Amino acid sequence: MPQCAVILSGLMPSAGMMAGIAVLIVFILANGFAAATFSEMKFRGRFIHFIGGLVLPVVYPLFVYFILPKLPEPVDETEQYFDKDGQQILTEAQKLTKKLMEKTGVEYVPKIPEKKVDKDLKTAEEKSQADQKNEDEFVIDHKYINSLVRDADGNPLGPYIIELADGRFIEAVRLLDAYPEVFELEISGPDEKLKKIRLPYNKITSCVLKSEWMESENAG
């Protein structure tokens, strides 16, 4: 039987050579996985350190384990919004929102606040898009708030439903003074006592009479 060209040329690998190559591959991969595991223990990304372990066996995994500083452990920020029984803790604004939504027959599911994003991390394109969006949207400022305080005959109006930018609603008994950046309003607290609060315009998306809000909700 004719022998293949590999055997004739003397390139047929021996069993020992094959075993050595297999051990070398396992050794290199083990270093990569070790570096990735150590990086995960220090709350860092795994992929880049896996590559480092492949390129620098032994040295890089030891560097990650003994020298690379450990990052702070990630904190689940959502835990603070639930009690020990797993029920979501509602703020006063959320309680008012739930009460108003139940009147219209709509189930209210309070949102958990999202993590704050560092403004410096936004790209120039995102900032440009945000600026353009703000320009296209209806502007709520002190002039608009003042226009809602009284009707055409000078009679005071109220109450109002104010929608916040995070999706919550609050009920204002009266709108008071409007300033360039914020406006004052009067709300009814849990004890039915009236109290004054201030809201910045950039934190709200709408402010309408409660009667109009109820009509629009029922129509929807």
MIZALO-173836 format. One record per residue: residue number from 1; residue in one letter; x, y, z of N, C-alpha, C in turn. Coordinates in nm, 2 decimals. Layout:
! MIZALO-173836
MITI    i  aa      nx      ny      nz     cax     cay     caz      cx      cy      cz
MITI  NUM   A       X       Y       Z       X       Y       Z       X       Y       Z
...
! end
This chain:
! MIZALO-173836
MITI    i  aa      nx      ny      nz     cax     cay     caz      cx      cy      cz
MITI    1   M    0.09   -0.12    0.00    0.00    0.00    0.00    0.09    0.12    0.00
MITI    2   P    0.07    0.22   -0.09    0.15    0.34   -0.10    0.13    0.42    0.03
MITI    3   Q    0.24    0.47    0.08    0.24    0.56    0.20    0.21    0.70    0.15
MITI    4   C    0.15    0.78    0.24    0.12    0.92    0.21    0.24    1.00    0.21
MITI    5   A    0.23    1.12    0.15    0.35    1.21    0.13    0.41    1.25    0.26
MITI    6   V    0.32    1.27    0.36    0.36    1.31    0.49    0.46    1.21    0.56
MITI    7   I    0.42    1.09    0.55    0.50    0.98    0.62    0.63    0.97    0.54
MITI    8   L    0.62    0.98    0.41    0.74    0.96    0.33    0.84    1.07    0.35
MITI    9   S    0.79    1.19    0.38    0.89    1.31    0.41    0.93    1.31    0.55
MITI   10   G    0.88    1.22    0.64    0.93    1.22    0.78    0.86    1.31    0.87
MITI   11   L    0.74    1.36    0.83    0.67    1.46    0.91    0.56    1.40    0.99
MITI   12   M    0.55    1.28    1.00    0.44    1.21    1.08    0.47    1.24    1.22
MITI   13   P    0.38    1.32    1.29    0.40    1.35    1.43    0.39    1.23    1.52
MITI   14   S    0.47    1.23    1.62    0.47    1.11    1.71    0.36    1.14    1.82
MITI   15   A    0.33    1.03    1.89    0.22    1.05    2.00    0.27    1.14    2.11
MITI   16   G    0.40    1.14    2.13    0.45    1.24    2.24    0.43    1.38    2.19
MITI   17   M    0.46    1.41    2.06    0.45    1.54    2.01    0.30    1.59    2.02
MITI   18   M    0.21    1.50    1.98    0.07    1.54    1.99    0.02    1.57    2.13
MITI   19   A    0.07    1.49    2.22    0.04    1.51    2.36    0.09    1.64    2.41
MITI   20   G    0.21    1.67    2.37    0.28    1.80    2.41    0.20    1.92    2.36
MITI   21   I    0.16    1.91    2.23    0.08    2.02    2.18   -0.05    2.04    2.25
MITI   22   A   -0.12    1.93    2.28   -0.24    1.94    2.35   -0.23    2.00    2.49
MITI   23   V   -0.12    1.96    2.56   -0.09    2.01    2.69   -0.06    2.16    2.68
MITI   24   L    0.01    2.20    2.58    0.05    2.35    2.56   -0.08    2.43    2.54
MITI   25   I   -0.17    2.38    2.46   -0.30    2.45    2.43   -0.38    2.46    2.56
MITI   26   V   -0.39    2.35    2.63   -0.47    2.35    2.76   -0.40    2.45    2.85
MITI   27   F   -0.27    2.45    2.86   -0.20    2.54    2.95   -0.23    2.69    2.92
MITI   28   I   -0.22    2.72    2.79   -0.25    2.86    2.75   -0.39    2.90    2.78
MITI   29   L   -0.49    2.82    2.74   -0.63    2.85    2.77   -0.65    2.86    2.92
MITI   30   A   -0.59    2.77    3.00   -0.61    2.78    3.14   -0.57    2.91    3.20
MITI   31   N   -0.46    2.97    3.14   -0.41    3.10    3.19   -0.51    3.21    3.15
MITI   32   G   -0.57    3.20    3.03   -0.67    3.30    2.99   -0.79    3.29    3.08
MITI   33   F   -0.84    3.17    3.11   -0.96    3.16    3.19   -0.93    3.20    3.34
MITI   34   A   -0.81    3.17    3.38   -0.77    3.21    3.52   -0.77    3.36    3.53
MITI   35   A   -0.71    3.43    3.43   -0.71    3.58    3.43   -0.85    3.64    3.43
MITI   36   A   -0.93    3.57    3.34   -1.07    3.62    3.33   -1.15    3.60    3.47
MITI   37   T   -1.12    3.49    3.53   -1.19    3.46    3.66   -1.14    3.56    3.77
MITI   38   F   -1.01    3.58    3.77   -0.96    3.68    3.87   -1.01    3.82    3.85
MITI   39   S   -1.02    3.86    3.72   -1.08    3.99    3.69   -1.22    4.00    3.73
MITI   40   E   -1.30    3.89    3.71   -1.44    3.90    3.75   -1.45    3.91    3.91
MITI   41   M   -1.36    3.84    3.98   -1.36    3.85    4.12   -1.34    4.00    4.17
MITI   42   K   -1.27    4.07    4.09   -1.24    4.21    4.12   -1.34    4.31    4.05
MITI   43   F   -1.45    4.25    4.00   -1.56    4.33    3.94   -1.51    4.41    3.81
MITI   44   R   -1.43    4.34    3.73   -1.39    4.40    3.61   -1.43    4.31    3.49
MITI   45   G   -1.42    4.37    3.37   -1.46    4.29    3.25   -1.37    4.17    3.23
MITI   46   R   -1.42    4.07    3.17   -1.35    3.94    3.16   -1.27    3.93    3.03
MITI   47   F   -1.33    3.98    2.92   -1.27    3.95    2.79   -1.13    4.00    2.77
MITI   48   I   -1.11    4.13    2.80   -0.97    4.18    2.78   -0.87    4.11    2.87
MITI   49   H   -0.91    4.07    2.99   -0.81    4.00    3.07   -0.79    3.86    3.03
MITI   50   F   -0.89    3.80    2.97   -0.88    3.67    2.91   -0.77    3.67    2.80
MITI   51   I   -0.78    3.77    2.71   -0.68    3.79    2.61   -0.54    3.81    2.67
MITI   52   G   -0.53    3.89    2.78   -0.40    3.91    2.84   -0.34    3.78    2.90
MITI   53   G   -0.43    3.69    2.95   -0.38    3.57    3.00   -0.33    3.48    2.89
MITI   54   L   -0.39    3.49    2.77   -0.34    3.41    2.66   -0.20    3.46    2.61
MITI   55   V   -0.19    3.59    2.61   -0.06    3.65    2.55    0.05    3.63    2.65
MITI   56   L    0.02    3.65    2.78    0.13    3.64    2.88    0.09    3.54    2.99
MITI   57   P    0.11    3.41    2.95    0.07    3.30    3.05    0.15    3.32    3.18
MITI   58   V    0.09    3.28    3.29    0.14    3.28    3.43    0.16    3.43    3.48
MITI   59   V    0.23    3.51    3.40    0.26    3.65    3.45    0.14    3.73    3.46
MITI   60   Y    0.05    3.73    3.36   -0.07    3.81    3.36   -0.17    3.77    3.46
MITI   61   P   -0.20    3.64    3.47   -0.29    3.60    3.58   -0.24    3.64    3.72
MITI   62   L   -0.11    3.62    3.74   -0.06    3.66    3.87   -0.07    3.81    3.89
MITI   63   F   -0.05    3.89    3.79   -0.07    4.04    3.79   -0.21    4.07    3.83
MITI   64   V   -0.31    4.01    3.77   -0.45    4.04    3.79   -0.48    4.00    3.94
MITI   65   Y   -0.43    3.89    3.98   -0.47    3.83    4.12   -0.41    3.92    4.23
MITI   66   F   -0.28    3.95    4.22   -0.21    4.01    4.33   -0.20    4.16    4.32
MITI   67   I   -0.20    4.22    4.20   -0.16    4.36    4.18   -0.28    4.45    4.14
MITI   68   L   -0.36    4.40    4.04   -0.47    4.48    3.99   -0.57    4.51    4.10
MITI   69   P   -0.60    4.64    4.12   -0.69    4.68    4.23   -0.83    4.63    4.21
MITI   70   K   -0.90    4.61    4.32   -1.04    4.56    4.31   -1.13    4.68    4.31
MITI   71   L   -1.23    4.68    4.22   -1.32    4.78    4.20   -1.43    4.77    4.31
MITI   72   P   -1.50    4.88    4.35   -1.61    4.86    4.44   -1.72    4.77    4.39
MITI   73   E   -1.77    4.69    4.49   -1.88    4.59    4.45   -2.00    4.67    4.40
MITI   74   P   -2.06    4.62    4.29   -2.18    4.69    4.24   -2.29    4.68    4.34
MITI   75   V   -2.37    4.79    4.35   -2.48    4.80    4.45   -2.61    4.79    4.37
MITI   76   D   -2.70    4.71    4.42   -2.83    4.71    4.36   -2.91    4.82    4.41
MITI   77   E   -2.92    4.93    4.33   -2.99    5.05    4.38   -3.14    5.03    4.39
MITI   78   T   -3.20    4.93    4.33   -3.34    4.91    4.34   -3.39    4.86    4.47
MITI   79   E   -3.30    4.80    4.56   -3.34    4.75    4.69   -3.40    4.85    4.78
MITI   80   Q   -3.35    4.98    4.77   -3.40    5.08    4.86   -3.55    5.12    4.83
MITI   81   Y   -3.60    5.07    4.71   -3.74    5.10    4.68   -3.84    5.00    4.72
MITI   82   F   -3.80    4.89    4.80   -3.88    4.79    4.84   -3.87    4.76    4.99
MITI   83   D   -3.98    4.72    5.05   -3.97    4.69    5.20   -3.93    4.55    5.22
MITI   84   K   -3.93    4.50    5.34   -3.88    4.37    5.37   -3.97    4.26    5.32
MITI   85   D   -4.10    4.30    5.29   -4.19    4.20    5.23   -4.20    4.20    5.08
MITI   86   G   -4.11    4.28    5.02   -4.10    4.29    4.87   -4.20    4.38    4.81
MITI   87   Q   -4.27    4.46    4.89   -4.37    4.56    4.84   -4.29    4.69    4.81
MITI   88   Q   -4.33    4.75    4.69   -4.26    4.88    4.66   -4.30    4.99    4.75
MITI   89   I   -4.20    5.06    4.80   -4.23    5.18    4.88   -4.27    5.30    4.80
MITI   90   L   -4.38    5.35    4.82   -4.43    5.47    4.74   -4.40    5.60    4.80
MITI   91   T   -4.36    5.70    4.73   -4.34    5.83    4.78   -4.48    5.90    4.78
MITI   92   E   -4.48    6.02    4.84   -4.61    6.09    4.85   -4.66    6.12    4.72
MITI   93   A   -4.57    6.16    4.62   -4.62    6.19    4.49   -4.67    6.06    4.42
MITI   94   Q   -4.61    5.95    4.44   -4.66    5.82    4.38   -4.79    5.78    4.44
MITI   95   K   -4.81    5.80    4.57   -4.94    5.77    4.63   -5.05    5.86    4.57
MITI   96   L   -5.02    5.99    4.55   -5.12    6.07    4.49   -5.15    6.03    4.35
MITI   97   T   -5.05    5.99    4.28   -5.06    5.94    4.14   -5.15    5.82    4.14
MITI   98   K   -5.12    5.72    4.22   -5.20    5.60    4.23   -5.35    5.63    4.26
MITI   99   K   -5.37    5.72    4.35   -5.51    5.76    4.39   -5.58    5.82    4.27
MITI  100   L   -5.51    5.91    4.19   -5.57    5.97    4.08   -5.60    5.87    3.97
MITI  101   M   -5.51    5.78    3.94   -5.52    5.68    3.84   -5.63    5.58    3.87
MITI  102   E   -5.65    5.55    4.00   -5.76    5.45    4.03   -5.89    5.52    4.01
MITI  103   K   -5.90    5.65    4.02   -6.03    5.71    4.00   -6.08    5.70    3.85
MITI  104   T   -5.98    5.69    3.76   -6.01    5.67    3.62   -6.02    5.52    3.58
MITI  105   G   -6.00    5.43    3.67   -6.01    5.29    3.64   -5.89    5.24    3.58
MITI  106   V   -5.77    5.31    3.59   -5.65    5.26    3.53   -5.55    5.21    3.64
MITI  107   E   -5.50    5.09    3.62   -5.41    5.04    3.71   -5.28    5.12    3.71
MITI  108   Y   -5.23    5.16    3.83   -5.10    5.23    3.83   -4.99    5.14    3.88
MITI  109   V   -4.89    5.14    3.79   -4.77    5.06    3.83   -4.65    5.16    3.84
MITI  110   P   -4.61    5.19    3.96   -4.50    5.29    3.98   -4.37    5.25    3.92
MITI  111   K   -4.30    5.34    3.86   -4.18    5.31    3.80   -4.06    5.32    3.91
MITI  112   I   -3.96    5.24    3.89   -3.84    5.25    3.97   -3.75    5.35    3.90
MITI  113   P   -3.70    5.45    3.97   -3.62    5.55    3.91   -3.49    5.49    3.85
MITI  114   E   -3.46    5.54    3.73   -3.34    5.49    3.66   -3.22    5.55    3.72
MITI  115   K   -3.11    5.48    3.70   -2.98    5.53    3.75   -2.94    5.66    3.68
MITI  116   K   -2.88    5.75    3.76   -2.84    5.87    3.70   -2.73    5.85    3.60
MITI  117   V   -2.73    5.92    3.49   -2.63    5.91    3.39   -2.54    6.04    3.40
MITI  118   D   -2.42    6.02    3.41   -2.32    6.14    3.41   -2.34    6.21    3.28
MITI  119   K   -2.36    6.34    3.29   -2.38    6.42    3.17   -2.26    6.42    3.08
MITI  120   D   -2.14    6.41    3.14   -2.02    6.41    3.07   -2.00    6.29    2.98
MITI  121   L   -2.08    6.18    3.00   -2.07    6.06    2.92   -2.16    6.07    2.80
MITI  122   K   -2.24    6.17    2.79   -2.32    6.19    2.67   -2.23    6.23    2.55
MITI  123   T   -2.26    6.18    2.44   -2.18    6.22    2.32   -2.24    6.36    2.27
MITI  124   A   -2.16    6.42    2.18   -2.20    6.55    2.13   -2.33    6.53    2.04
MITI  125   E   -2.34    6.41    1.98   -2.46    6.39    1.90   -2.58    6.38    1.99
MITI  126   E   -2.57    6.31    2.10   -2.69    6.29    2.19   -2.73    6.43    2.25
MITI  127   K   -2.63    6.51    2.28   -2.66    6.65    2.33   -2.73    6.73    2.22
MITI  128   S   -2.68    6.72    2.10   -2.75    6.79    1.99   -2.89    6.75    1.97
MITI  129   Q   -2.91    6.61    1.98   -3.05    6.56    1.96   -3.14    6.61    2.07
MITI  130   A   -3.08    6.61    2.20   -3.16    6.66    2.31   -3.20    6.80    2.30
MITI  131   D   -3.10    6.88    2.25   -3.13    7.03    2.23   -3.24    7.05    2.13
MITI  132   Q   -3.23    6.97    2.02   -3.33    6.98    1.91   -3.47    6.94    1.96
MITI  133   K   -3.47    6.84    2.04   -3.60    6.79    2.09   -3.66    6.90    2.18
MITI  134   N   -3.58    6.96    2.27   -3.63    7.06    2.36   -3.68    7.18    2.28
MITI  135   E   -3.62    7.21    2.16   -3.66    7.32    2.08   -3.80    7.29    2.02
MITI  136   D   -3.82    7.17    1.98   -3.95    7.13    1.92   -4.06    7.11    2.01
MITI  137   E   -4.03    7.09    2.14   -4.14    7.06    2.24   -4.20    7.20    2.29
MITI  138   F   -4.32    7.19    2.33   -4.39    7.30    2.39   -4.32    7.35    2.52
MITI  139   V   -4.29    7.47    2.54   -4.22    7.53    2.65   -4.31    7.56    2.76
MITI  140   I   -4.28    7.50    2.88   -4.35    7.54    3.00   -4.26    7.63    3.08
MITI  141   D   -4.30    7.75    3.10   -4.23    7.85    3.17   -4.32    7.93    3.26
MITI  142   H   -4.26    8.04    3.32   -4.34    8.12    3.42   -4.46    8.19    3.35
MITI  143   K   -4.44    8.22    3.22   -4.55    8.29    3.14   -4.67    8.19    3.13
MITI  144   Y   -4.64    8.07    3.10   -4.74    7.96    3.08   -4.81    7.94    3.21
MITI  145   I   -4.74    7.92    3.32   -4.80    7.90    3.45   -4.89    8.01    3.49
MITI  146   N   -4.84    8.13    3.47   -4.93    8.25    3.50   -5.05    8.25    3.42
MITI  147   S   -5.05    8.20    3.30   -5.17    8.20    3.22   -5.28    8.10    3.27
MITI  148   L   -5.24    8.01    3.35   -5.33    7.91    3.41   -5.39    7.95    3.54
MITI  149   V   -5.34    8.05    3.60   -5.38    8.08    3.74   -5.53    8.13    3.74
MITI  150   R   -5.57    8.21    3.65   -5.70    8.27    3.64   -5.76    8.26    3.50
MITI  151   D   -5.90    8.26    3.50   -5.96    8.26    3.37   -5.97    8.40    3.31
MITI  152   A   -6.04    8.41    3.20   -6.05    8.54    3.13   -6.11    8.65    3.21
MITI  153   D   -6.20    8.61    3.30   -6.27    8.71    3.39   -6.19    8.74    3.52
MITI  154   G   -6.08    8.68    3.54   -6.00    8.70    3.66   -6.03    8.62    3.77
MITI  155   N   -6.11    8.51    3.75   -6.14    8.42    3.86   -6.04    8.32    3.88
MITI  156   P   -6.00    8.29    4.00   -5.89    8.19    4.03   -5.94    8.05    3.98
MITI  157   L   -5.85    7.97    3.93   -5.87    7.84    3.88   -5.81    7.73    3.97
MITI  158   G   -5.85    7.61    3.94   -5.79    7.49    4.02   -5.89    7.39    4.05
MITI  159   P   -5.86    7.28    4.09   -5.72    7.23    4.11   -5.66    7.18    3.98
MITI  160   Y   -5.53    7.15    3.98   -5.45    7.11    3.86   -5.39    6.97    3.88
MITI  161   I   -5.37    6.91    3.76   -5.29    6.78    3.76   -5.16    6.81    3.69
MITI  162   I   -5.05    6.79    3.76   -4.92    6.82    3.70   -4.85    6.68    3.68
MITI  163   E   -4.80    6.66    3.55   -4.73    6.54    3.52   -4.58    6.57    3.53
MITI  164   L   -4.51    6.49    3.60   -4.36    6.50    3.62   -4.29    6.43    3.51
MITI  165   A   -4.17    6.47    3.49   -4.09    6.41    3.38   -4.07    6.26    3.40
MITI  166   D   -4.07    6.21    3.52   -4.05    6.07    3.55   -4.18    5.98    3.54
MITI  167   G   -4.29    6.05    3.49   -4.41    5.97    3.48   -4.51    5.98    3.59
MITI  168   R   -4.47    6.04    3.70   -4.56    6.06    3.81   -4.66    6.18    3.80
MITI  169   F   -4.76    6.18    3.88   -4.86    6.29    3.87   -4.88    6.34    4.02
MITI  170   I   -4.90    6.47    4.03   -4.93    6.53    4.15   -5.05    6.62    4.13
MITI  171   E   -5.13    6.64    4.24   -5.25    6.73    4.23   -5.22    6.86    4.30
MITI  172   A   -5.23    6.97    4.24   -5.21    7.10    4.30   -5.34    7.17    4.32
MITI  173   V   -5.36    7.21    4.45   -5.48    7.28    4.48   -5.49    7.42    4.41
MITI  174   R   -5.37    7.49    4.42   -5.36    7.62    4.35   -5.22    7.64    4.30
MITI  175   L   -5.21    7.72    4.20   -5.08    7.76    4.15   -5.05    7.90    4.21
MITI  176   L   -4.93    7.92    4.27   -4.90    8.04    4.33   -4.81    8.13    4.25
MITI  177   D   -4.69    8.16    4.30   -4.60    8.25    4.23   -4.51    8.17    4.13
MITI  178   A   -4.49    8.23    4.01   -4.41    8.17    3.91   -4.28    8.26    3.89
MITI  179   Y   -4.17    8.19    3.90   -4.04    8.26    3.89   -3.97    8.21    3.76
MITI  180   P   -3.86    8.27    3.72   -3.79    8.23    3.60   -3.76    8.08    3.59
MITI  181   E   -3.72    8.02    3.70   -3.67    7.88    3.70   -3.77    7.79    3.76
MITI  182   V   -3.84    7.83    3.86   -3.93    7.75    3.94   -4.07    7.82    3.96
MITI  183   F   -4.17    7.74    4.00   -4.29    7.80    4.04   -4.34    7.73    4.17
MITI  184   E   -4.42    7.81    4.24   -4.48    7.76    4.37   -4.62    7.71    4.35
MITI  185   L   -4.65    7.60    4.42   -4.79    7.55    4.41   -4.83    7.50    4.55
MITI  186   E   -4.95    7.48    4.57   -5.01    7.44    4.70   -5.07    7.30    4.68
MITI  187   I   -5.03    7.21    4.76   -5.08    7.07    4.75   -5.14    7.03    4.89
MITI  188   S   -5.22    6.93    4.89   -5.28    6.88    5.01   -5.20    6.76    5.05
MITI  189   G   -5.15    6.76    5.17   -5.07    6.65    5.23   -5.15    6.54    5.28
MITI  190   P   -5.08    6.43    5.32   -5.16    6.31    5.38   -5.25    6.35    5.49
MITI  191   D   -5.22    6.45    5.57   -5.30    6.49    5.68   -5.41    6.59    5.64
MITI  192   E   -5.42    6.61    5.50   -5.52    6.70    5.45   -5.48    6.85    5.47
MITI  193   K   -5.37    6.88    5.53   -5.32    7.01    5.54   -5.25    7.06    5.42
MITI  194   L   -5.27    7.19    5.39   -5.21    7.24    5.27   -5.07    7.28    5.29
MITI  195   K   -4.98    7.26    5.20   -4.85    7.30    5.21   -4.79    7.34    5.07
MITI  196   K   -4.69    7.43    5.08   -4.64    7.49    4.95   -4.51    7.41    4.91
MITI  197   I   -4.50    7.39    4.79   -4.37    7.33    4.74   -4.33    7.41    4.61
MITI  198   R   -4.21    7.39    4.57   -4.16    7.45    4.44   -4.12    7.34    4.35
MITI  199   L   -4.15    7.37    4.22   -4.11    7.27    4.11   -4.03    7.35    4.00
MITI  200   P   -3.92    7.29    3.96   -3.86    7.35    3.84   -3.93    7.31    3.71
MITI  201   Y   -3.93    7.40    3.62   -4.01    7.38    3.49   -3.96    7.26    3.42
MITI  202   N   -3.83    7.24    3.42   -3.77    7.12    3.35   -3.80    6.99    3.41
MITI  203   K   -3.87    6.98    3.52   -3.91    6.86    3.58   -4.05    6.82    3.55
MITI  204   I   -4.12    6.90    3.48   -4.26    6.87    3.45   -4.28    6.86    3.30
MITI  205   T   -4.38    6.79    3.26   -4.41    6.78    3.11   -4.55    6.83    3.08
MITI  206   S   -4.64    6.85    3.18   -4.77    6.91    3.16   -4.83    6.96    3.29
MITI  207   C   -4.91    7.06    3.27   -4.99    7.12    3.39   -5.12    7.16    3.33
MITI  208   V   -5.23    7.09    3.37   -5.36    7.12    3.32   -5.46    7.12    3.44
MITI  209   L   -5.58    7.18    3.41   -5.68    7.17    3.51   -5.73    7.03    3.53
MITI  210   K   -5.76    7.00    3.65   -5.80    6.86    3.69   -5.92    6.81    3.61
MITI  211   S   -6.01    6.91    3.59   -6.13    6.87    3.51   -6.10    6.83    3.37
MITI  212   E   -6.01    6.91    3.31   -5.96    6.88    3.17   -5.89    6.74    3.17
MITI  213   W   -5.80    6.72    3.27   -5.72    6.60    3.27   -5.81    6.48    3.29
MITI  214   M   -5.92    6.49    3.37   -6.01    6.38    3.39   -6.09    6.35    3.26
MITI  215   E   -6.13    6.45    3.19   -6.20    6.43    3.06   -6.11    6.36    2.96
MITI  216   S   -5.98    6.40    2.95   -5.89    6.34    2.86   -5.86    6.20    2.89
MITI  217   E   -5.85    6.17    3.02   -5.83    6.03    3.06   -5.95    5.94    3.04
MITI  218   N   -6.07    5.99    3.06   -6.19    5.91    3.04   -6.21    5.89    2.89
MITI  219   A   -6.17    5.99    2.81   -6.19    5.98    2.66   -6.09    5.88    2.61
MITI  220   G   -5.97    5.87    2.67   -5.87    5.78    2.62   -5.90    5.64    2.66
! end
